[in-house]
Amino acid sequence: MKLNPINKLEIAGIVVQIRRTARRKSATIKISADQVVAIVPQHLADTRIIQLIHDKQSWISEKIQLHTRQQAAQQQAKLKQDTFSYLGRRYRWQIVQAEYSEVKLSQGCFKISLPVLSTEEENLLNAKILLTAWYQQRAKTVLEKTTQDYASLLGVSYQSIKMKAYKRRWGSCSSRGEISFNWVLILAPRRILNYVVVHELCHLVHPNHSPKFWQLVAQTMPDFAECKTWLKINGHQLEV
């Protein structure tokens, strides 16, 4: 048992913050999710405080364990309630044990299969790794098909398509016709994804943001301004 100069007491591995107040005539102990606090009268002797914590040691340990279990239950509940977006729609998700790792979007729910279930934190990490890989594969498939369709409509051709993890951009188009897209676009509504595709394809005709460029974008997608605004306002929310 050790009382240090900064009003902190440690007993059996439990750290108790000591707060003195002139407003109290008796001592009380409050336990929250991340700390134990003993609120005591201003002039209560250190020996009395030490004895109080010692007498309440078992009770404090039980309360800490209870808070830990409650936190785990709350985190598990949050995990079950969380939703993820796919082409603008929100879907629930759940982790199930199976013989292999897999992600399926079925009946309005992402079902994430893990061969081995471990702690909640590890399950969550592994599930997000799998879900991210699934998103990236779907982004490649959807963006490649969408780019082909709009390229035919615009009468342009491109060299290649790549998926990238940009931080501050949605796509790019090089002078050689190499187009790259931010894979998180797969989380956005379909018309937003379409707008980015059209935007980059129009750069094959006008490699700038001149009035002629925007005129071509508008001819292909009349509501492009709404899509552009949507990305500015909501783009930061596109994450797994």
C-alpha positions as CSV (number, residue, x, y, z in Angstrom):
1,M,0.0,0.0,0.0
2,K,1.5,3.3,-1.0
3,L,0.2,6.9,-0.7
4,N,2.0,9.3,-3.0
5,P,2.2,13.1,-2.8
6,I,-0.3,13.6,-5.6
7,N,-3.3,12.2,-3.7
8,K,-3.2,8.8,-5.2
9,L,-3.4,5.5,-3.4
10,E,-2.5,2.1,-4.8
11,I,-3.6,-1.1,-3.1
12,A,-3.4,-4.6,-4.5
13,G,-2.9,-3.2,-8.0
14,I,-5.9,-0.9,-7.8
15,V,-5.2,2.8,-8.2
16,V,-7.5,5.1,-6.3
17,Q,-7.6,8.8,-7.0
18,I,-8.1,10.8,-3.8
19,R,-10.2,14.0,-4.0
20,R,-10.6,16.1,-1.0
21,T,-13.6,18.5,-0.6
22,A,-14.9,20.8,2.1
23,R,-18.4,20.0,1.1
24,R,-18.4,16.5,2.5
25,K,-18.6,15.2,6.0
26,S,-18.2,11.5,5.1
27,A,-16.1,9.6,2.5
28,T,-17.5,7.9,-0.5
29,I,-16.1,5.8,-3.4
30,K,-17.1,6.2,-7.0
31,I,-16.2,3.7,-9.7
32,S,-16.5,4.4,-13.4
33,A,-15.4,2.6,-16.5
34,D,-11.8,3.9,-16.3
35,Q,-11.1,5.0,-12.7
36,V,-11.7,4.7,-9.0
37,V,-12.2,7.9,-7.0
38,A,-12.4,8.3,-3.3
39,I,-14.1,11.6,-2.4
40,V,-13.2,12.5,1.2
41,P,-13.6,15.4,3.6
42,Q,-10.9,18.0,3.3
43,H,-9.1,17.2,6.5
44,L,-9.6,13.5,6.8
45,A,-6.3,11.9,7.9
46,D,-4.4,9.8,5.4
47,T,-4.5,6.8,7.8
48,R,-8.3,6.9,7.7
49,I,-8.3,7.0,3.9
50,I,-6.0,4.1,3.7
51,Q,-8.1,2.1,6.1
52,L,-11.2,3.0,4.1
53,I,-9.8,1.7,0.8
54,H,-8.4,-1.4,2.5
55,D,-11.8,-2.2,4.0
56,K,-13.5,-1.7,0.6
57,Q,-10.9,-3.6,-1.4
58,S,-13.1,-6.6,-2.2
59,W,-16.1,-4.4,-3.1
60,I,-14.0,-2.2,-5.4
61,S,-12.6,-5.3,-7.2
62,E,-16.2,-6.6,-7.7
63,K,-17.3,-3.3,-9.1
64,I,-14.4,-3.0,-11.5
65,Q,-15.1,-6.5,-12.8
66,L,-18.8,-5.6,-13.3
67,H,-17.8,-2.4,-15.2
68,T,-15.5,-4.5,-17.4
69,R,-18.2,-7.0,-18.2
70,Q,-20.6,-4.2,-19.0
71,Q,-18.1,-2.5,-21.3
72,A,-17.6,-5.7,-23.2
73,A,-21.4,-6.2,-23.5
74,Q,-21.8,-2.7,-24.8
75,Q,-19.0,-3.1,-27.3
76,Q,-20.6,-6.3,-28.5
77,A,-24.0,-4.6,-28.8
78,K,-22.4,-1.8,-30.8
79,L,-20.7,-4.3,-33.1
80,K,-24.1,-5.9,-33.8
81,Q,-25.8,-2.5,-34.4
82,D,-23.2,-1.0,-36.7
83,T,-23.9,-0.8,-40.3
84,F,-21.7,-0.4,-43.4
85,S,-22.5,1.2,-46.7
86,Y,-22.4,-0.4,-50.1
87,L,-23.4,1.7,-53.1
88,G,-25.1,4.1,-50.8
89,R,-27.3,1.6,-48.9
90,R,-26.6,0.7,-45.2
91,Y,-26.3,-2.9,-44.3
92,R,-26.1,-4.6,-40.9
93,W,-23.2,-7.1,-40.3
94,Q,-22.5,-10.1,-38.2
95,I,-19.6,-12.4,-37.5
96,V,-20.1,-16.1,-37.7
97,Q,-17.7,-19.1,-37.4
98,A,-17.1,-21.2,-40.4
99,E,-14.4,-23.4,-41.9
100,Y,-13.1,-20.6,-44.1
101,S,-12.9,-16.8,-44.2
102,E,-15.6,-15.2,-46.4
103,V,-17.8,-12.2,-46.7
104,K,-21.3,-12.4,-48.2
105,L,-23.9,-9.7,-48.6
106,S,-27.2,-11.6,-48.1
107,Q,-30.7,-10.6,-46.9
108,G,-29.7,-7.1,-46.0
109,C,-26.7,-8.2,-43.9
110,F,-22.9,-8.6,-44.3
111,K,-22.1,-12.1,-43.0
112,I,-18.5,-12.3,-42.2
113,S,-17.2,-15.8,-41.7
114,L,-14.1,-16.4,-39.6
115,P,-12.5,-19.9,-39.2
116,V,-11.4,-19.1,-35.6
117,L,-13.2,-16.9,-33.2
118,S,-11.0,-15.2,-30.6
119,T,-11.4,-12.1,-28.4
120,E,-13.9,-9.4,-29.4
121,E,-11.1,-7.0,-30.5
122,E,-9.4,-9.7,-32.6
123,N,-12.7,-10.7,-34.2
124,L,-13.5,-7.1,-35.1
125,L,-10.0,-6.5,-36.6
126,N,-10.1,-9.7,-38.7
127,A,-13.7,-8.9,-39.8
128,K,-12.7,-5.5,-40.9
129,I,-9.7,-6.8,-42.8
130,L,-12.0,-9.2,-44.7
131,L,-14.6,-6.6,-45.3
132,T,-12.1,-4.2,-46.6
133,A,-10.7,-6.8,-49.1
134,W,-14.3,-7.5,-50.2
135,Y,-15.0,-3.8,-50.8
136,Q,-11.8,-3.5,-52.8
137,Q,-12.7,-6.4,-55.0
138,R,-16.2,-5.1,-55.6
139,A,-14.9,-1.7,-56.3
140,K,-12.6,-3.1,-59.0
141,T,-15.5,-5.0,-60.6
142,V,-18.1,-2.2,-60.5
143,L,-15.8,0.6,-61.5
144,E,-14.3,-1.4,-64.4
145,K,-17.8,-2.1,-65.8
146,T,-19.0,1.4,-65.2
147,T,-16.0,2.9,-66.9
148,Q,-16.4,0.6,-69.9
149,D,-20.1,1.6,-70.2
150,Y,-19.5,5.4,-70.0
151,A,-16.4,5.2,-72.2
152,S,-18.6,3.7,-75.0
153,L,-21.2,6.4,-74.4
154,L,-18.6,9.2,-74.7
155,G,-16.7,7.5,-77.5
156,V,-13.4,7.5,-75.7
157,S,-10.8,4.8,-74.9
158,Y,-8.5,4.4,-72.0
159,Q,-5.3,2.5,-71.3
160,S,-5.9,1.0,-67.9
161,I,-7.9,1.2,-64.6
162,K,-6.4,0.9,-61.1
163,M,-7.8,1.0,-57.6
164,K,-6.0,3.1,-55.1
165,A,-6.4,4.3,-51.5
166,Y,-6.2,8.0,-52.0
167,K,-6.6,10.2,-49.0
168,R,-7.8,13.4,-50.7
169,R,-8.9,12.6,-54.1
170,W,-11.5,10.4,-55.8
171,G,-9.8,9.6,-59.1
172,S,-7.1,10.6,-61.6
173,C,-6.5,10.3,-65.3
174,S,-3.0,10.6,-66.8
175,S,-2.2,11.9,-70.3
176,R,-1.5,8.2,-71.3
177,G,-5.1,7.2,-70.5
178,E,-4.3,5.5,-67.2
179,I,-7.3,6.0,-64.9
180,S,-7.2,5.4,-61.1
181,F,-10.1,5.4,-58.7
182,N,-10.3,5.6,-54.9
183,W,-11.8,2.3,-54.0
184,V,-13.9,3.7,-51.2
185,L,-16.2,5.1,-53.9
186,I,-17.9,1.7,-53.6
187,L,-19.5,2.9,-50.4
188,A,-21.0,6.0,-52.1
189,P,-24.4,6.1,-53.8
190,R,-24.3,4.8,-57.3
191,R,-24.8,8.2,-59.0
192,I,-21.8,9.6,-57.1
193,L,-19.6,6.7,-58.3
194,N,-20.9,7.3,-61.8
195,Y,-20.1,11.0,-61.6
196,V,-16.4,10.3,-60.7
197,V,-16.1,7.9,-63.6
198,V,-17.6,10.4,-66.0
199,H,-15.3,13.1,-64.6
200,E,-12.2,11.1,-65.2
201,L,-13.3,9.9,-68.7
202,C,-14.0,13.5,-69.7
203,H,-10.3,14.3,-69.0
204,L,-9.4,12.1,-71.9
205,V,-11.1,14.7,-74.1
206,H,-10.2,17.8,-72.0
207,P,-7.2,17.3,-69.7
208,N,-8.2,20.3,-67.6
209,H,-11.1,21.9,-65.8
210,S,-12.0,24.3,-68.5
211,P,-15.6,25.4,-69.4
212,K,-15.6,22.8,-72.2
213,F,-14.6,20.1,-69.8
214,W,-17.6,20.9,-67.5
215,Q,-19.9,21.2,-70.5
216,L,-19.0,17.6,-71.5
217,V,-19.5,16.4,-68.0
218,A,-22.9,18.1,-67.9
219,Q,-24.0,16.6,-71.2
220,T,-23.3,13.1,-69.9
221,M,-24.5,13.7,-66.3
222,P,-26.8,16.8,-66.0
223,D,-26.9,16.5,-62.1
224,F,-23.1,16.5,-61.8
225,A,-23.1,19.6,-59.6
226,E,-25.2,17.9,-57.0
227,C,-22.9,14.9,-57.0
228,K,-19.9,17.2,-56.7
229,T,-21.4,18.9,-53.7
230,W,-22.4,15.6,-52.1
231,L,-18.7,14.5,-52.2
232,K,-17.6,17.7,-50.6
233,I,-20.0,17.3,-47.8
234,N,-20.1,13.6,-47.3
235,G,-16.9,12.3,-48.8
236,H,-15.0,12.2,-45.4
237,Q,-17.6,9.6,-44.2
238,L,-16.7,7.1,-46.8
239,E,-14.6,4.7,-44.7
240,V,-14.7,1.2,-43.4
